[in-house]
Amino acid sequence: MVQAFCVKCKTKREIKNPKQVTLKNNRPAVKGTCSVCGTTVFRIGKM
């Protein structure tokens, strides 16, 4: 269960379909969609 801040809902939500990505500076991050509204959410850090 990975959570990220949803800008549209203005609260922390669970990430639906989380994918591990790497930023330009080789930091790990998680990208996915909000489980409630479907907006793209992003979180820096490992899954």
C-alpha positions as CSV (number, residue, x, y, z in Angstrom):
1,M,0.0,0.0,0.0
2,V,1.8,3.1,-1.3
3,Q,0.3,6.5,-0.7
4,A,0.9,9.9,-2.3
5,F,-0.7,13.3,-2.1
6,C,-3.4,13.9,-4.6
7,V,-3.6,17.6,-5.6
8,K,-7.2,17.3,-6.9
9,C,-8.5,15.5,-3.7
10,K,-6.2,17.6,-1.5
11,T,-5.4,14.5,0.7
12,K,-3.2,11.4,0.8
13,R,-4.6,8.6,-1.3
14,E,-3.5,5.1,-2.2
15,I,-1.7,4.8,-5.6
16,K,-3.4,2.7,-8.1
17,N,-1.1,0.8,-10.6
18,P,2.2,2.1,-9.0
19,K,5.3,2.0,-11.2
20,Q,8.9,2.4,-9.9
21,V,10.7,5.1,-11.9
22,T,14.1,6.8,-11.6
23,L,14.6,10.5,-11.8
24,K,17.4,12.2,-13.7
25,N,19.6,12.4,-10.6
26,N,19.1,8.6,-10.0
27,R,16.7,9.0,-7.1
28,P,13.9,6.4,-6.9
29,A,10.2,7.5,-7.3
30,V,6.8,6.0,-7.6
31,K,4.2,7.1,-10.3
32,G,0.6,6.1,-10.6
33,T,-3.0,7.2,-10.5
34,C,-5.2,8.3,-7.6
35,S,-7.5,5.5,-6.5
36,V,-10.5,7.9,-6.2
37,C,-10.4,10.5,-8.9
38,G,-7.9,9.0,-11.4
39,T,-5.5,12.0,-11.4
40,T,-1.8,11.2,-11.9
41,V,0.1,11.1,-8.6
42,F,3.8,11.1,-7.9
43,R,5.9,10.3,-4.9
44,I,9.7,10.5,-4.4
45,G,11.1,7.4,-2.6
46,K,11.0,3.6,-3.0
47,M,7.8,1.5,-3.1
